[in-house]
């Protein structure tokens, strides 16, 4: 892990501010979700990237379709299966 030399204190609600330069270099924009991990005694923040897993087949791919504002994720194969079941 690389040290940035940046030290921040938490406020009374436990919040910290990520410096603008750090947000810019990591492409973190306002309202971007961050995922929080624990590694021993370390807290690790990572820009959240949802797993695009098909709800029908379980296939994980960036090519899967995200529908209904992220509530439904389908692969091409999953769509074919779903359409076949709806058609019968």
C-alpha positions as a Markdown table, in Angstrom:
| # | Residue | x | y | z |
|---|---|---|---|---|
| 1 | Unk | 0.0 | 0.0 | 0.0 |
| 2 | Unk | 1.3 | 3.4 | -0.9 |
| 3 | Unk | 1.3 | 6.3 | 1.6 |
| 4 | Unk | 0.0 | 9.6 | 0.4 |
| 5 | Unk | 1.3 | 11.5 | 3.5 |
| 6 | Unk | -2.3 | 12.9 | 4.0 |
| 7 | Unk | -3.6 | 12.9 | 7.6 |
| 8 | Unk | -7.2 | 13.8 | 8.4 |
| 9 | Unk | -9.1 | 13.8 | 11.7 |
| 10 | Unk | -12.7 | 12.5 | 12.0 |
| 11 | Unk | -15.4 | 15.0 | 13.0 |
| 12 | Unk | -17.9 | 14.5 | 15.8 |
| 13 | Unk | -20.0 | 12.2 | 13.5 |
| 14 | Unk | -16.9 | 10.1 | 12.5 |
| 15 | Unk | -16.7 | 11.7 | 9.0 |
| 16 | Unk | -13.5 | 12.5 | 7.1 |
| 17 | Unk | -13.0 | 14.6 | 4.0 |
| 18 | Unk | -11.1 | 13.1 | 1.1 |
| 19 | Unk | -8.8 | 15.8 | -0.4 |
| 20 | Unk | -9.8 | 17.2 | -3.8 |
| 21 | Unk | -6.5 | 16.0 | -5.3 |
| 22 | Unk | -7.1 | 12.5 | -4.1 |
| 23 | Unk | -10.7 | 12.4 | -5.4 |
| 24 | Unk | -9.5 | 13.7 | -8.8 |
| 25 | Unk | -6.7 | 11.2 | -9.1 |
| 26 | Unk | -9.0 | 8.3 | -8.3 |
| 27 | Unk | -11.9 | 9.7 | -10.4 |
| 28 | Unk | -14.2 | 10.0 | -7.4 |
| 29 | Unk | -17.0 | 12.5 | -8.0 |
| 30 | Unk | -19.7 | 13.9 | -5.8 |
| 31 | Unk | -22.3 | 11.3 | -4.7 |
| 32 | Unk | -20.2 | 8.4 | -6.1 |
| 33 | Unk | -20.7 | 5.3 | -3.9 |
| 34 | Unk | -17.6 | 4.1 | -2.0 |
| 35 | Unk | -17.3 | 0.5 | -0.7 |
| 36 | Unk | -15.7 | 0.0 | 2.7 |
| 37 | Unk | -13.4 | -2.9 | 3.5 |
| 38 | Unk | -11.7 | -3.9 | 6.7 |
| 39 | Unk | -8.1 | -5.4 | 6.5 |
| 40 | Unk | -7.0 | -6.2 | 10.0 |
| 41 | Unk | -6.9 | -2.8 | 11.7 |
| 42 | Unk | -7.1 | -0.9 | 8.4 |
| 43 | Unk | -10.1 | 0.7 | 6.8 |
| 44 | Unk | -9.9 | 0.6 | 3.0 |
| 45 | Unk | -12.2 | 2.7 | 0.7 |
| 46 | Unk | -12.7 | 1.7 | -2.9 |
| 47 | Unk | -14.9 | 3.2 | -5.6 |
| 48 | Unk | -17.9 | 0.9 | -5.7 |
| 49 | Unk | -18.4 | -1.1 | -8.9 |
| 50 | Unk | -21.5 | -3.2 | -8.8 |
| 51 | Unk | -21.2 | -6.8 | -10.0 |
| 52 | Unk | -23.3 | -7.2 | -13.1 |
| 53 | Unk | -24.6 | -10.7 | -12.3 |
| 54 | Unk | -27.5 | -12.0 | -14.4 |
| 55 | Unk | -30.5 | -12.8 | -12.1 |
| 56 | Unk | -31.5 | -15.8 | -14.2 |
| 57 | Unk | -28.2 | -17.5 | -15.3 |
| 58 | Unk | -25.7 | -16.1 | -12.7 |
| 59 | Unk | -23.4 | -15.0 | -15.5 |
| 60 | Unk | -21.2 | -12.1 | -14.5 |
| 61 | Unk | -20.3 | -9.8 | -17.4 |
| 62 | Unk | -20.0 | -6.1 | -18.1 |
| 63 | Unk | -22.1 | -6.8 | -21.2 |
| 64 | Unk | -25.1 | -7.8 | -19.1 |
| 65 | Unk | -28.1 | -5.5 | -19.4 |
| 66 | Unk | -29.1 | -3.3 | -16.4 |
| 67 | Unk | -32.8 | -2.6 | -16.4 |
| 68 | Unk | -35.3 | -0.8 | -14.1 |
| 69 | Unk | -32.7 | 1.5 | -12.6 |
| 70 | Unk | -30.4 | -1.4 | -11.6 |
| 71 | Unk | -33.2 | -3.6 | -10.1 |
| 72 | Unk | -32.9 | -6.2 | -12.9 |
| 73 | Unk | -29.7 | -7.4 | -14.5 |
| 74 | Unk | -29.9 | -9.9 | -17.3 |
| 75 | Unk | -27.5 | -11.5 | -19.7 |
| 76 | Unk | -28.5 | -12.3 | -23.3 |
| 77 | Unk | -29.0 | -15.9 | -22.3 |
| 78 | Unk | -31.0 | -14.9 | -19.3 |
| 79 | Unk | -33.3 | -12.7 | -21.4 |
| 80 | Unk | -33.9 | -15.6 | -23.9 |
| 81 | Unk | -34.8 | -17.9 | -21.0 |
| 82 | Unk | -37.1 | -15.3 | -19.4 |
| 83 | Unk | -38.8 | -14.5 | -22.7 |
| 84 | Unk | -39.3 | -18.2 | -23.4 |
| 85 | Unk | -41.0 | -18.7 | -20.0 |
| 86 | Unk | -43.1 | -15.6 | -20.4 |
| 87 | Unk | -44.2 | -16.8 | -23.9 |
| 88 | Unk | -45.5 | -20.1 | -22.6 |
